Amino acid sequence: MDERVFRFTPLTPVHFGAGEAITPEEYKIENNTLVRFNPHAIIAAWNPVMRQRFERAIEANNLEEARRLLHEAARDRRFELYRAAVGQAALAEFERPSRDIRRGDIQVLFRNLHAGKVVVPGSAIKGAIRTAIVNALAASLEDPAKQQIRAALERQRDRAWELLEARTLEYERNKTELDPLRGLRVSDGELPPEAVRVDRVLVQNRSGRQNQARGIQVHVERLLSRADGIEPPSCLIRIALAEEWTRDRRTGLKPLGWEFVAQACNYFFPQRYQQEVEHFPFLQGREWVPAQLPEGAILLRVGRFSHFESLSVDGLRSGWQRRRPIEGMGSSRSLCMLDRGVAAPFGWVLLEPA
C-alpha cells in the first residue's frame, strides 16, 4: 500500500459537522470569546439548595434565570470544555436582544474533547475524492451507457449516487468487497483550538441580496483559512492507496492509480470553482483558490455548505429542491462573513505534499 502524507490547509472557511448545535445554556460569550462549558457537570456539582433554585426557574419557564445560574457557575474553569474566538458579525447578533432563541444556536465542529483537538475527518476528504473519481469514470462511458444511466436516474432519483457508483466503479453496493475504493484510506487530522472561530452564515442570491429565511440566524464554528488574510493552522493527512491491489486482474476491480486520482480531483474541483466564481458576481475580484496549484497539490471542496455541484457528476446527476431541478450552480450561496467585511464561500481546501 502506497501511503503519502499531505498538509491540509483551508483556503476558505470550513465547517465539518453533523448538525450538532449548542445553545446558550451550554456556552457564554466572554471578551469576544465563546466559552463552552458542561452544564450537566455543573448541575451534578451543585448543592441541594442551588439545584432547587435551578429547578424552580425551569418549572417557571424562567429560562433567563436558569441560564444566569449556569453562566455564573461556569466561572469555575473545572466545567470549561474549550474556548473559541467569535467574529464581529456573529458577536453583533449575539449581543442584539431578540425573542428568537434560535439565534443563539451554534453548530459545532467535530472535536476530541479529551485531547482538546479539532478533528478533520478523513471520511470527508475521502468522500470528496470519491466524487471526483466517479465523475472522471463517468466521462469515459460511451453515449449509449450514459443514456441508460440518465433514464435510470430519472426513474430512481433517490438512488442516483448508488446507480452512478455501480456503473462507474463496476461493483454492486451490496458487494463492498468489490469496491475499488476499499484500497483508498484517509486518516483523520487534528488541529489546535486556536484554529477555530465562530461566525455567521449568510445566504445570498445571484444579485448579492441576502436570502435569510424568515430571519433565522445560522452560526457555526469554522476553521480559520487563508481567506482571513492569515496563514491558518494546518495539519497532516495520510492517504494510502493500494494501487497494486486495484490493478490486480484477479480481483475484478477497475484499476485506480495515484496519477489518475490526482488528475480526477484537479479536473473536477478547479472546474467547479471557476463555475462558481463566474456564476456569482459577488465572489469575483478575489483569489479564493490559487490560479496555479503548487506542484503535487490536490484541490478539494469539503464539509457543509459546499453546495450540490460539489457532489454532482457532469451531464448525469442533477439536484432537486422541492421537486424542481437544481440547474448548474443553483440560485444562491451559503457564505461565511469574515471580519474584513467580506463574505467568503465555504469548503475550499488544499492538500500539499508534506
BATINU-836066 format. One record per residue (C-alpha): residue number from 1; x, y, z. Coordinates in steps of 0.1 Angstrom, whole numbers, plus 5000, padded with zeros to 4 digits. Layout:
BEGIN
+------+------+------+------+
! resi !   xx !   yy !   zz !
+------+------+------+------+
!  NUM !    X !    Y !    Z !
...
+------+------+------+------+
end
This chain:
BEGIN
+------+------+------+------+
! resi !   xx !   yy !   zz !
+------+------+------+------+
!    1 ! 5000 ! 5000 ! 5000 !
!    2 ! 5015 ! 5033 ! 4989 !
!    3 ! 5010 ! 5060 ! 5016 !
!    4 ! 5015 ! 5097 ! 5010 !
!    5 ! 5014 ! 5125 ! 5035 !
!    6 ! 4997 ! 5158 ! 5027 !
!    7 ! 4994 ! 5191 ! 5046 !
!    8 ! 4958 ! 5201 ! 5049 !
!    9 ! 4953 ! 5239 ! 5046 !
!   10 ! 4919 ! 5256 ! 5045 !
!   11 ! 4918 ! 5282 ! 5017 !
!   12 ! 4883 ! 5294 ! 5027 !
!   13 ! 4863 ! 5287 ! 5059 !
!   14 ! 4854 ! 5251 ! 5065 !
!   15 ! 4827 ! 5236 ! 5087 !
!   16 ! 4828 ! 5198 ! 5094 !
!   17 ! 4797 ! 5188 ! 5114 !
!   18 ! 4768 ! 5165 ! 5116 !
!   19 ! 4743 ! 5192 ! 5125 !
!   20 ! 4750 ! 5192 ! 5163 !
!   21 ! 4743 ! 5226 ! 5178 !
!   22 ! 4749 ! 5241 ! 5213 !
!   23 ! 4726 ! 5266 ! 5229 !
!   24 ! 4732 ! 5295 ! 5253 !
!   25 ! 4727 ! 5270 ! 5282 !
!   26 ! 4760 ! 5254 ! 5271 !
!   27 ! 4782 ! 5284 ! 5264 !
!   28 ! 4787 ! 5321 ! 5272 !
!   29 ! 4804 ! 5349 ! 5254 !
!   30 ! 4832 ! 5365 ! 5274 !
!   31 ! 4857 ! 5391 ! 5260 !
!   32 ! 4847 ! 5383 ! 5223 !
!   33 ! 4853 ! 5346 ! 5231 !
!   34 ! 4830 ! 5317 ! 5232 !
!   35 ! 4834 ! 5296 ! 5264 !
!   36 ! 4817 ! 5262 ! 5261 !
!   37 ! 4811 ! 5245 ! 5294 !
!   38 ! 4794 ! 5213 ! 5307 !
!   39 ! 4760 ! 5222 ! 5322 !
!   40 ! 4755 ! 5186 ! 5333 !
!   41 ! 4787 ! 5187 ! 5354 !
!   42 ! 4776 ! 5220 ! 5369 !
!   43 ! 4742 ! 5207 ! 5379 !
!   44 ! 4758 ! 5175 ! 5393 !
!   45 ! 4782 ! 5196 ! 5414 !
!   46 ! 4756 ! 5219 ! 5429 !
!   47 ! 4744 ! 5215 ! 5465 !
!   48 ! 4707 ! 5208 ! 5470 !
!   49 ! 4698 ! 5245 ! 5475 !
!   50 ! 4714 ! 5256 ! 5442 !
!   51 ! 4699 ! 5226 ! 5424 !
!   52 ! 4664 ! 5235 ! 5437 !
!   53 ! 4668 ! 5272 ! 5426 !
!   54 ! 4676 ! 5260 ! 5391 !
!   55 ! 4647 ! 5235 ! 5390 !
!   56 ! 4623 ! 5262 ! 5401 !
!   57 ! 4635 ! 5285 ! 5374 !
!   58 ! 4630 ! 5257 ! 5348 !
!   59 ! 4595 ! 5249 ! 5362 !
!   60 ! 4585 ! 5286 ! 5360 !
!   61 ! 4598 ! 5287 ! 5324 !
!   62 ! 4622 ! 5314 ! 5335 !
!   63 ! 4650 ! 5304 ! 5311 !
!   64 ! 4669 ! 5337 ! 5316 !
!   65 ! 4673 ! 5329 ! 5353 !
!   66 ! 4683 ! 5293 ! 5347 !
!   67 ! 4708 ! 5305 ! 5321 !
!   68 ! 4722 ! 5331 ! 5345 !
!   69 ! 4728 ! 5304 ! 5372 !
!   70 ! 4747 ! 5282 ! 5348 !
!   71 ! 4768 ! 5311 ! 5335 !
!   72 ! 4777 ! 5322 ! 5370 !
!   73 ! 4788 ! 5286 ! 5379 !
!   74 ! 4807 ! 5283 ! 5346 !
!   75 ! 4833 ! 5308 ! 5360 !
!   76 ! 4848 ! 5278 ! 5376 !
!   77 ! 4873 ! 5265 ! 5350 !
!   78 ! 4866 ! 5229 ! 5361 !
!   79 ! 4835 ! 5230 ! 5340 !
!   80 ! 4850 ! 5245 ! 5309 !
!   81 ! 4853 ! 5224 ! 5277 !
!   82 ! 4870 ! 5248 ! 5253 !
!   83 ! 4872 ! 5284 ! 5240 !
!   84 ! 4869 ! 5298 ! 5205 !
!   85 ! 4871 ! 5333 ! 5191 !
!   86 ! 4839 ! 5350 ! 5179 !
!   87 ! 4837 ! 5370 ! 5147 !
!   88 ! 4823 ! 5405 ! 5146 !
!   89 ! 4792 ! 5397 ! 5126 !
!   90 ! 4783 ! 5368 ! 5149 !
!   91 ! 4791 ! 5389 ! 5180 !
!   92 ! 4768 ! 5416 ! 5169 !
!   93 ! 4739 ! 5392 ! 5166 !
!   94 ! 4745 ! 5375 ! 5199 !
!   95 ! 4745 ! 5409 ! 5217 !
!   96 ! 4713 ! 5421 ! 5200 !
!   97 ! 4682 ! 5414 ! 5221 !
!   98 ! 4658 ! 5390 ! 5204 !
!   99 ! 4629 ! 5367 ! 5212 !
!  100 ! 4641 ! 5343 ! 5186 !
!  101 ! 4660 ! 5318 ! 5208 !
!  102 ! 4674 ! 5301 ! 5176 !
!  103 ! 4697 ! 5330 ! 5172 !
!  104 ! 4718 ! 5316 ! 5200 !
!  105 ! 4723 ! 5282 ! 5185 !
!  106 ! 4758 ! 5274 ! 5172 !
!  107 ! 4766 ! 5244 ! 5150 !
!  108 ! 4798 ! 5229 ! 5163 !
!  109 ! 4828 ! 5212 ! 5147 !
!  110 ! 4839 ! 5176 ! 5153 !
!  111 ! 4862 ! 5176 ! 5183 !
!  112 ! 4882 ! 5153 ! 5205 !
!  113 ! 4873 ! 5170 ! 5238 !
!  114 ! 4896 ! 5147 ! 5258 !
!  115 ! 4926 ! 5157 ! 5237 !
!  116 ! 4914 ! 5193 ! 5232 !
!  117 ! 4917 ! 5190 ! 5195 !
!  118 ! 4895 ! 5198 ! 5165 !
!  119 ! 4891 ! 5168 ! 5142 !
!  120 ! 4894 ! 5170 ! 5104 !
!  121 ! 4875 ! 5138 ! 5094 !
!  122 ! 4893 ! 5116 ! 5069 !
!  123 ! 4859 ! 5104 ! 5057 !
!  124 ! 4850 ! 5138 ! 5044 !
!  125 ! 4882 ! 5140 ! 5024 !
!  126 ! 4877 ! 5105 ! 5010 !
!  127 ! 4842 ! 5114 ! 5001 !
!  128 ! 4854 ! 5144 ! 4980 !
!  129 ! 4880 ! 5123 ! 4963 !
!  130 ! 4854 ! 5096 ! 4956 !
!  131 ! 4831 ! 5121 ! 4939 !
!  132 ! 4859 ! 5133 ! 4916 !
!  133 ! 4868 ! 5097 ! 4907 !
!  134 ! 4832 ! 5088 ! 4898 !
!  135 ! 4829 ! 5120 ! 4877 !
!  136 ! 4861 ! 5110 ! 4858 !
!  137 ! 4850 ! 5075 ! 4852 !
!  138 ! 4815 ! 5086 ! 4841 !
!  139 ! 4831 ! 5109 ! 4815 !
!  140 ! 4848 ! 5079 ! 4799 !
!  141 ! 4815 ! 5060 ! 4793 !
!  142 ! 4801 ! 5056 ! 4758 !
!  143 ! 4770 ! 5076 ! 4749 !
!  144 ! 4746 ! 5046 ! 4750 !
!  145 ! 4757 ! 5038 ! 4785 !
!  146 ! 4752 ! 5075 ! 4796 !
!  147 ! 4717 ! 5074 ! 4781 !
!  148 ! 4709 ! 5043 ! 4801 !
!  149 ! 4721 ! 5059 ! 4833 !
!  150 ! 4701 ! 5091 ! 4826 !
!  151 ! 4669 ! 5070 ! 4821 !
!  152 ! 4676 ! 5050 ! 4853 !
!  153 ! 4683 ! 5082 ! 4873 !
!  154 ! 4650 ! 5097 ! 4861 !
!  155 ! 4631 ! 5067 ! 4874 !
!  156 ! 4650 ! 5064 ! 4907 !
!  157 ! 4662 ! 5098 ! 4918 !
!  158 ! 4666 ! 5087 ! 4954 !
!  159 ! 4692 ! 5061 ! 4943 !
!  160 ! 4712 ! 5084 ! 4920 !
!  161 ! 4746 ! 5080 ! 4937 !
!  162 ! 4742 ! 5043 ! 4941 !
!  163 ! 4734 ! 5038 ! 4904 !
!  164 ! 4763 ! 5060 ! 4893 !
!  165 ! 4788 ! 5042 ! 4915 !
!  166 ! 4775 ! 5008 ! 4903 !
!  167 ! 4781 ! 5018 ! 4867 !
!  168 ! 4814 ! 5037 ! 4870 !
!  169 ! 4832 ! 5017 ! 4897 !
!  170 ! 4817 ! 4985 ! 4884 !
!  171 ! 4805 ! 4969 ! 4916 !
!  172 ! 4772 ! 4964 ! 4934 !
!  173 ! 4766 ! 4983 ! 4966 !
!  174 ! 4758 ! 4950 ! 4984 !
!  175 ! 4792 ! 4936 ! 4974 !
!  176 ! 4815 ! 4961 ! 4991 !
!  177 ! 4844 ! 4936 ! 4988 !
!  178 ! 4845 ! 4946 ! 4951 !
!  179 ! 4846 ! 4983 ! 4957 !
!  180 ! 4879 ! 4995 ! 4942 !
!  181 ! 4880 ! 5024 ! 4967 !
!  182 ! 4883 ! 5000 ! 4996 !
!  183 ! 4920 ! 5004 ! 4987 !
!  184 ! 4918 ! 5042 ! 4994 !
!  185 ! 4923 ! 5051 ! 5031 !
!  186 ! 4924 ! 5086 ! 5045 !
!  187 ! 4934 ! 5093 ! 5081 !
!  188 ! 4918 ! 5119 ! 5104 !
!  189 ! 4937 ! 5151 ! 5111 !
!  190 ! 4939 ! 5172 ! 5142 !
!  191 ! 4940 ! 5210 ! 5146 !
!  192 ! 4946 ! 5231 ! 5178 !
!  193 ! 4916 ! 5250 ! 5194 !
!  194 ! 4930 ! 5283 ! 5181 !
!  195 ! 4922 ! 5271 ! 5145 !
!  196 ! 4885 ! 5278 ! 5152 !
!  197 ! 4863 ! 5308 ! 5151 !
!  198 ! 4825 ! 5313 ! 5154 !
!  199 ! 4810 ! 5332 ! 5125 !
!  200 ! 4776 ! 5339 ! 5109 !
!  201 ! 4764 ! 5321 ! 5078 !
!  202 ! 4748 ! 5343 ! 5051 !
!  203 ! 4727 ! 5331 ! 5022 !
!  204 ! 4730 ! 5353 ! 4991 !
!  205 ! 4713 ! 5350 ! 4957 !
!  206 ! 4730 ! 5359 ! 4924 !
!  207 ! 4723 ! 5396 ! 4928 !
!  208 ! 4741 ! 5396 ! 4961 !
!  209 ! 4710 ! 5401 ! 4982 !
!  210 ! 4707 ! 5382 ! 5014 !
!  211 ! 4681 ! 5355 ! 5015 !
!  212 ! 4678 ! 5347 ! 5052 !
!  213 ! 4646 ! 5326 ! 5055 !
!  214 ! 4623 ! 5343 ! 5080 !
!  215 ! 4652 ! 5360 ! 5098 !
!  216 ! 4666 ! 5327 ! 5111 !
!  217 ! 4702 ! 5332 ! 5121 !
!  218 ! 4728 ! 5304 ! 5114 !
!  219 ! 4761 ! 5305 ! 5133 !
!  220 ! 4788 ! 5279 ! 5131 !
!  221 ! 4822 ! 5270 ! 5144 !
!  222 ! 4845 ! 5270 ! 5114 !
!  223 ! 4882 ! 5266 ! 5106 !
!  224 ! 4903 ! 5297 ! 5100 !
!  225 ! 4916 ! 5300 ! 5064 !
!  226 ! 4938 ! 5320 ! 5041 !
!  227 ! 4907 ! 5339 ! 5031 !
!  228 ! 4910 ! 5356 ! 5066 !
!  229 ! 4943 ! 5372 ! 5054 !
!  230 ! 4964 ! 5349 ! 5076 !
!  231 ! 4983 ! 5316 ! 5072 !
!  232 ! 4959 ! 5294 ! 5092 !
!  233 ! 4969 ! 5264 ! 5113 !
!  234 ! 4973 ! 5233 ! 5092 !
!  235 ! 4976 ! 5195 ! 5099 !
!  236 ! 4989 ! 5164 ! 5083 !
!  237 ! 4966 ! 5139 ! 5065 !
!  238 ! 4978 ! 5105 ! 5055 !
!  239 ! 4963 ! 5090 ! 5023 !
!  240 ! 4970 ! 5054 ! 5014 !
!  241 ! 4962 ! 5038 ! 4981 !
!  242 ! 4965 ! 5001 ! 4974 !
!  243 ! 4973 ! 5008 ! 4938 !
!  244 ! 4987 ! 4973 ! 4931 !
!  245 ! 4956 ! 4958 ! 4947 !
!  246 ! 4932 ! 4977 ! 4925 !
!  247 ! 4952 ! 4967 ! 4894 !
!  248 ! 4952 ! 4930 ! 4902 !
!  249 ! 4930 ! 4914 ! 4875 !
!  250 ! 4921 ! 4885 ! 4898 !
!  251 ! 4901 ! 4909 ! 4920 !
!  252 ! 4879 ! 4920 ! 4890 !
!  253 ! 4883 ! 4957 ! 4901 !
!  254 ! 4888 ! 4988 ! 4880 !
!  255 ! 4925 ! 4999 ! 4882 !
!  256 ! 4929 ! 5033 ! 4900 !
!  257 ! 4964 ! 5047 ! 4904 !
!  258 ! 4977 ! 5078 ! 4922 !
!  259 ! 4981 ! 5097 ! 4889 !
!  260 ! 4945 ! 5090 ! 4880 !
!  261 ! 4932 ! 5101 ! 4914 !
!  262 ! 4951 ! 5134 ! 4915 !
!  263 ! 4941 ! 5142 ! 4879 !
!  264 ! 4905 ! 5134 ! 4886 !
!  265 ! 4904 ! 5158 ! 4916 !
!  266 ! 4923 ! 5186 ! 4899 !
!  267 ! 4899 ! 5185 ! 4870 !
!  268 ! 4867 ! 5182 ! 4889 !
!  269 ! 4872 ! 5208 ! 4917 !
!  270 ! 4890 ! 5236 ! 4899 !
!  271 ! 4863 ! 5234 ! 4872 !
!  272 ! 4836 ! 5237 ! 4899 !
!  273 ! 4854 ! 5266 ! 4915 !
!  274 ! 4856 ! 5285 ! 4882 !
!  275 ! 4820 ! 5279 ! 4875 !
!  276 ! 4810 ! 5291 ! 4910 !
!  277 ! 4830 ! 5324 ! 4907 !
!  278 ! 4816 ! 5331 ! 4872 !
!  279 ! 4781 ! 5324 ! 4882 !
!  280 ! 4781 ! 5346 ! 4914 !
!  281 ! 4795 ! 5380 ! 4906 !
!  282 ! 4800 ! 5389 ! 4943 !
!  283 ! 4827 ! 5362 ! 4945 !
!  284 ! 4847 ! 5378 ! 4917 !
!  285 ! 4877 ! 5400 ! 4923 !
!  286 ! 4893 ! 5378 ! 4950 !
!  287 ! 4915 ! 5348 ! 4946 !
!  288 ! 4899 ! 5323 ! 4969 !
!  289 ! 4918 ! 5295 ! 4952 !
!  290 ! 4953 ! 5299 ! 4936 !
!  291 ! 4952 ! 5300 ! 4898 !
!  292 ! 4982 ! 5277 ! 4897 !
!  293 ! 4982 ! 5248 ! 4922 !
!  294 ! 5016 ! 5240 ! 4938 !
!  295 ! 5035 ! 5210 ! 4925 !
!  296 ! 5018 ! 5178 ! 4936 !
!  297 ! 4989 ! 5196 ! 4953 !
!  298 ! 4953 ! 5185 ! 4952 !
!  299 ! 4923 ! 5209 ! 4954 !
!  300 ! 4892 ! 5197 ! 4972 !
!  301 ! 4859 ! 5211 ! 4985 !
!  302 ! 4848 ! 5195 ! 5018 !
!  303 ! 4824 ! 5200 ! 5047 !
!  304 ! 4789 ! 5215 ! 5050 !
!  305 ! 4778 ! 5244 ! 5028 !
!  306 ! 4798 ! 5231 ! 4999 !
!  307 ! 4766 ! 5230 ! 4977 !
!  308 ! 4752 ! 5204 ! 4954 !
!  309 ! 4776 ! 5208 ! 4924 !
!  310 ! 4805 ! 5196 ! 4945 !
!  311 ! 4786 ! 5162 ! 4947 !
!  312 ! 4773 ! 5162 ! 4911 !
!  313 ! 4785 ! 5144 ! 4880 !
!  314 ! 4790 ! 5162 ! 4847 !
!  315 ! 4760 ! 5157 ! 4825 !
!  316 ! 4744 ! 5130 ! 4846 !
!  317 ! 4734 ! 5137 ! 4881 !
!  318 ! 4710 ! 5166 ! 4887 !
!  319 ! 4699 ! 5180 ! 4921 !
!  320 ! 4664 ! 5185 ! 4932 !
!  321 ! 4648 ! 5210 ! 4956 !
!  322 ! 4611 ! 5208 ! 4963 !
!  323 ! 4607 ! 5187 ! 4931 !
!  324 ! 4624 ! 5213 ! 4910 !
!  325 ! 4657 ! 5206 ! 4893 !
!  326 ! 4688 ! 5225 ! 4905 !
!  327 ! 4704 ! 5239 ! 4874 !
!  328 ! 4742 ! 5243 ! 4873 !
!  329 ! 4754 ! 5263 ! 4903 !
!  330 ! 4719 ! 5269 ! 4917 !
!  331 ! 4705 ! 5302 ! 4927 !
!  332 ! 4722 ! 5310 ! 4959 !
!  333 ! 4754 ! 5305 ! 4980 !
!  334 ! 4760 ! 5299 ! 5017 !
!  335 ! 4788 ! 5323 ! 5027 !
!  336 ! 4809 ! 5330 ! 5058 !
!  337 ! 4810 ! 5366 ! 5070 !
!  338 ! 4846 ! 5375 ! 5076 !
!  339 ! 4858 ! 5403 ! 5099 !
!  340 ! 4871 ! 5422 ! 5068 !
!  341 ! 4835 ! 5427 ! 5058 !
!  342 ! 4838 ! 5401 ! 5031 !
!  343 ! 4816 ! 5371 ! 5026 !
!  344 ! 4836 ! 5340 ! 5016 !
!  345 ! 4825 ! 5307 ! 5002 !
!  346 ! 4828 ! 5276 ! 5023 !
!  347 ! 4849 ! 5244 ! 5019 !
!  348 ! 4878 ! 5250 ! 4996 !
!  349 ! 4910 ! 5233 ! 5009 !
!  350 ! 4944 ! 5224 ! 4996 !
!  351 ! 4964 ! 5192 ! 5001 !
!  352 ! 5001 ! 5197 ! 4995 !
!  353 ! 5028 ! 5170 ! 4997 !
!  354 ! 5044 ! 5172 ! 5032 !
+------+------+------+------+
end
